[in-house]
């Protein structure tokens, strides 16, 4: 029996942003040759890895701010930076962000961390929905809190958390795995040293699941073979732009977006 397809927040948001980008990322293997390392991914992953160790009760090597900073230096990911100086500047910024978060922002330890960096899944019928959760805390009142770190955000509000697709998915997954528990979601904007929380009520969660199933069926049933690229604002920053530019109509239509993205002389 064939295994069910899986969909994650990354796959879903990629499709919603651009079905052709989804094609090159997940369907057509030719796309892999165009993927490039990006500094902001390396930066965020480096911080995530250290915070994972800090909150992992099984890891006794990172329990203080000094140890966290040392771990960041040791495991720093330098892929995607344009120069050594850019990389060193980012590392210095990463140390500052980490120090500020652990010493000034992180809440006192009143919650119990159940796990870090764990993939949860649930069967939604046509596909299996899965997501990797940065951290799951259990508060004193029994509420489970999905904590998600964002290294690039300048700030965050509860309204943004409530509307965030990934945070909705994580709440669905946690509730599916802990059906008798109250679940909320928290985004931590590391760069700003800010956080905000929100919660889907039962009706909102059911509506969200229905929407995800509908989107998932569109993803699974799309005709990627004959799919044509459409110019979008994200095109100038997309790794797959050279592939899409092979289509004459697209190449002409994307010129205004490319002109807007080009620096003024």
C-alpha positions as semicolon CSV with decimal commas, in nm:
position;residue;x (nm);y (nm);z (nm)
1;X;0,000;0,000;0,000
2;X;0,139;0,339;-0,104
3;X;0,227;0,579;0,174
4;X;0,019;0,892;0,205
5;X;0,178;1,215;0,086
6;X;0,293;1,457;0,356
7;X;0,251;1,832;0,372
8;X;0,418;2,078;0,610
9;X;0,384;2,451;0,677
10;X;0,686;2,516;0,453
11;X;0,534;2,325;0,163
12;X;0,195;2,488;0,204
13;X;0,327;2,844;0,231
14;X;0,557;2,786;-0,068
15;X;0,260;2,675;-0,279
16;X;0,047;2,969;-0,168
17;X;0,328;3,210;-0,251
18;X;0,394;3,056;-0,592
19;X;0,285;2,715;-0,726
20;X;0,575;2,719;-0,973
21;X;0,823;2,768;-0,689
22;X;0,662;2,467;-0,521
23;X;0,712;2,271;-0,842
24;X;1,084;2,350;-0,860
25;X;1,134;2,296;-0,487
26;X;0,943;1,973;-0,429
27;X;0,831;1,817;-0,759
28;X;1,073;1,873;-1,048
29;X;1,425;1,756;-0,958
30;X;1,582;2,008;-1,198
31;X;1,509;2,276;-0,942
32;X;1,765;2,143;-0,692
33;X;2,054;2,259;-0,910
34;X;1,941;2,620;-0,868
35;X;1,907;2,627;-0,490
36;X;2,159;2,853;-0,320
37;X;2,265;2,891;0,042
38;X;2,124;3,203;0,206
39;X;2,280;3,397;0,489
40;X;1,953;3,456;0,673
41;X;1,881;3,082;0,680
42;X;2,228;3,012;0,818
43;X;2,184;3,287;1,078
44;X;1,847;3,161;1,195
45;X;1,954;2,796;1,202
46;X;2,263;2,881;1,406
47;X;2,053;3,054;1,673
48;X;1,790;2,779;1,668
49;X;2,051;2,511;1,726
50;X;2,190;2,684;2,034
51;X;1,845;2,750;2,183
52;X;1,756;2,386;2,120
53;X;2,053;2,282;2,332
54;X;1,979;2,542;2,601
55;X;1,622;2,417;2,654
56;X;1,703;2,047;2,611
57;X;1,712;1,893;2,958
58;X;1,926;1,608;2,823
59;X;2,200;1,847;2,707
60;X;2,412;1,957;3,001
61;X;2,664;2,145;2,790
62;X;2,463;2,464;2,737
63;X;2,303;2,586;3,059
64;X;2,436;2,942;3,089
65;X;2,460;3,247;2,865
66;X;2,838;3,205;2,841
67;X;2,802;2,843;2,732
68;X;2,535;2,942;2,479
69;X;2,759;3,206;2,322
70;X;3,048;2,958;2,309
71;X;2,819;2,701;2,144
72;X;2,714;2,960;1,885
73;X;3,078;3,024;1,797
74;X;3,157;2,653;1,774
75;X;2,859;2,556;1,560
76;X;2,821;2,876;1,356
77;X;2,697;2,812;1,000
78;X;2,880;3,038;0,756
79;X;2,709;2,937;0,431
80;X;2,555;3,209;0,213
81;X;2,744;3,516;0,333
82;X;2,892;3,737;0,064
83;X;3,216;3,802;0,250
84;X;3,411;3,711;0,561
85;X;3,339;4,052;0,709
86;X;2,965;4,008;0,656
87;X;2,983;3,671;0,826
88;X;3,177;3,805;1,125
89;X;2,934;4,097;1,161
90;X;2,644;3,852;1,163
91;X;2,816;3,635;1,424
92;X;2,866;3,937;1,651
93;X;2,500;4,028;1,608
94;X;2,399;3,670;1,682
95;X;2,595;3,677;2,010
96;X;2,424;4,001;2,111
97;X;2,078;3,865;2,026
98;X;2,141;3,543;2,215
99;X;2,282;3,721;2,520
100;X;1,995;3,969;2,532
101;X;1,733;3,697;2,496
102;X;1,875;3,467;2,764
103;X;1,951;3,742;3,015
104;X;1,676;3,996;2,958
105;X;1,387;3,840;2,769
106;X;1,353;3,472;2,851
107;X;1,079;3,423;3,108
108;X;1,162;3,279;3,449
109;X;1,151;2,902;3,448
110;X;0,789;2,846;3,554
111;X;0,705;2,625;3,256
112;X;0,824;2,272;3,196
113;X;0,976;2,213;2,852
114;X;0,834;1,884;2,723
115;X;1,053;1,865;2,414
116;X;1,256;2,064;2,162
117;X;1,286;2,026;1,785
118;X;1,037;1,745;1,742
119;X;0,824;1,655;1,441
120;X;0,456;1,588;1,508
121;X;0,206;1,457;1,256
122;X;-0,162;1,386;1,212
123;X;-0,365;1,219;0,936
124;X;-0,603;1,461;0,761
125;X;-0,743;1,212;0,510
126;X;-0,589;1,295;0,170
127;X;-0,249;1,356;0,330
128;X;-0,052;1,354;0,652
129;X;0,008;1,697;0,802
130;X;0,339;1,734;0,981
131;X;0,546;2,008;1,139
132;X;0,869;2,043;1,332
133;X;0,815;2,230;1,658
134;X;1,096;2,439;1,807
135;X;0,981;2,394;2,166
136;X;0,674;2,276;2,355
137;X;0,625;2,408;2,709
138;X;0,376;2,300;2,970
139;X;0,255;2,583;3,193
140;X;0,148;2,548;3,555
141;X;-0,221;2,549;3,461
142;X;-0,163;2,259;3,216
143;X;-0,170;2,472;2,899
144;X;0,067;2,352;2,627
145;X;0,254;2,635;2,456
146;X;0,412;2,597;2,113
147;X;0,716;2,827;2,111
148;X;0,858;2,927;1,773
149;X;1,175;3,135;1,732
150;X;1,199;3,397;1,456
151;X;1,543;3,548;1,405
152;X;1,450;3,799;1,136
153;X;1,137;3,962;1,273
154;X;1,152;4,316;1,404
155;X;0,849;4,263;1,628
156;X;0,541;4,046;1,671
157;X;0,181;4,090;1,786
158;X;-0,081;3,845;1,907
159;X;-0,283;3,920;1,593
160;X;0,011;3,812;1,378
161;X;0,050;3,491;1,578
162;X;-0,322;3,420;1,542
163;X;-0,305;3,464;1,163
164;X;0,023;3,277;1,112
165;X;-0,031;2,959;0,909
166;X;0,257;2,766;1,064
167;X;0,144;2,848;1,418
168;X;-0,204;2,729;1,328
169;X;-0,062;2,402;1,197
170;X;0,144;2,353;1,512
171;X;-0,163;2,404;1,732
172;X;-0,355;2,147;1,526
173;X;-0,070;1,898;1,558
174;X;-0,026;1,944;1,933
175;X;-0,400;1,919;1,995
176;X;-0,415;1,600;1,783
177;X;-0,138;1,447;1,992
178;X;-0,265;1,587;2,325
179;X;-0,645;1,597;2,271
180;X;-0,734;1,672;2,633
181;X;-0,508;1,975;2,667
182;X;-0,548;2,348;2,612
183;X;-0,303;2,465;2,343
184;X;-0,165;2,807;2,254
185;X;0,117;2,933;2,032
186;X;0,394;3,186;2,097
187;X;0,629;3,353;1,851
188;X;0,956;3,485;1,991
189;X;1,106;3,763;1,778
190;X;1,467;3,715;1,883
191;X;1,608;4,023;1,714
192;X;1,359;4,251;1,887
193;X;1,356;4,064;2,216
194;X;0,976;4,044;2,197
195;X;0,713;3,772;2,206
196;X;0,338;3,735;2,161
197;X;0,090;3,453;2,205
198;X;-0,248;3,356;2,061
199;X;-0,486;3,063;2,052
200;X;-0,730;2,912;1,805
201;X;-1,060;2,826;1,970
202;X;-1,236;2,502;1,878
203;X;-1,443;2,655;1,598
204;X;-1,143;2,838;1,452
205;X;-0,933;2,525;1,466
206;X;-1,195;2,320;1,278
207;X;-1,229;2,591;1,013
208;X;-0,850;2,608;0,984
209;X;-0,828;2,229;0,934
210;X;-1,092;2,247;0,659
211;X;-0,896;2,523;0,486
212;X;-0,571;2,324;0,511
213;X;-0,736;2,015;0,363
214;X;-0,873;2,223;0,074
215;X;-0,531;2,378;0,006
216;X;-0,364;2,040;0,043
217;X;-0,591;1,886;-0,220
218;X;-0,505;2,171;-0,456
219;X;-0,135;2,104;-0,398
220;X;-0,168;1,730;-0,455
221;X;-0,389;1,763;-0,764
222;X;-0,208;2,048;-0,940
223;X;-0,089;1,986;-1,297
224;X;0,277;2,070;-1,246
225;X;0,378;1,932;-1,585
226;X;0,195;2,203;-1,778
227;X;0,221;2,477;-1,515
228;X;0,342;2,811;-1,655
229;X;0,524;3,073;-1,444
230;X;0,354;3,401;-1,358
231;X;0,553;3,717;-1,270
232;X;0,536;3,804;-0,900
233;X;0,702;4,048;-0,663
234;X;0,905;3,763;-0,512
235;X;1,064;3,670;-0,849
236;X;1,380;3,887;-0,820
237;X;1,478;3,706;-0,498
238;X;1,388;3,357;-0,617
239;X;1,654;3,094;-0,689
240;X;1,444;2,961;-0,974
241;X;1,423;3,284;-1,173
242;X;1,662;3,152;-1,445
243;X;1,434;2,852;-1,499
244;X;1,120;3,062;-1,528
245;X;1,290;3,313;-1,760
246;X;1,318;3,041;-2,021
247;X;0,950;3,106;-2,091
248;X;0,934;3,408;-2,330
249;X;0,607;3,550;-2,198
250;X;0,730;3,530;-1,841
251;X;1,066;3,687;-1,926
252;X;0,890;3,991;-2,069
253;X;0,634;4,016;-1,790
254;X;0,886;3,997;-1,506
255;X;1,094;4,293;-1,627
256;X;0,901;4,552;-1,419
257;X;0,958;4,346;-1,103
258;X;1,328;4,314;-1,181
259;X;1,355;4,688;-1,243
260;X;1,193;4,763;-0,906
261;X;1,435;4,529;-0,732
262;X;1,746;4,673;-0,898
263;X;1,941;4,931;-0,690
264;X;1,930;5,289;-0,812
265;X;2,267;5,392;-0,963
